[in-house]
């Protein structure tokens, strides 16, 4: 995805005051506050909506992620069945792009390009049947992970843009829990994403399918929504 197109999508979808008549077009939108060891270190504004660009029922997810030392602008396009079509992310420091990643999913292959000020990496992977994209510093993308049924486990492959690499992982449903959102205790189901090296990432969904929180214990990171999803 080109930088001008990515910027245009972000400007449209993350506008502060979207008309009420278009609210039903969004699958989800909101803000995560990002904390490390209990201290706020950033925030993520995101929007997930239907789009006509990737065929019937296609989905586009974009965000602006602001940390004290950098900003990320990711955009992920998926089919109506939530199969990735393309992914792009720009990372900026002081308003200057210092890293850019792009990936295209087509004809059973994943073509990835990572460019920084020091290097450029081109890689190609066979596209597995179940694949998801997870950026290290963006959290709304957990919305697209397959969720295991109660007591069950799902296996999938994760594209990690910063390497870039494709790794196998499992998703396990741990059971009912609660998450505090805007001083309100909200019922949720807790899931664990586990990689082959033992690293875990936790995420919480409401029973109706709204992503509320993501935690990366190894990095002491927790991202929690500032408000319940709009109905």
ABEGO torsion letter per residue (X at the ends): XBAAAAAAAAAAAABABBBAAAAAABABBEBBBBBBGGBBAEBBBBBBBBBAAAEBGBBBBBBBBBBAABBBBBBBBBBAAGBBABBBBBBBBGGBBABBBBBBBBGGBBBBBBBBAABBBBBBBBBBABBBBBBAABAAAAAABBBBBBGBBBBBBBBBAAOBBBBBBBBBBAEBBBBBBGGBBBBBBBBBBBBAAGBBBBBBBBAAGBBABBBBAAAGBBBBBABBBBX
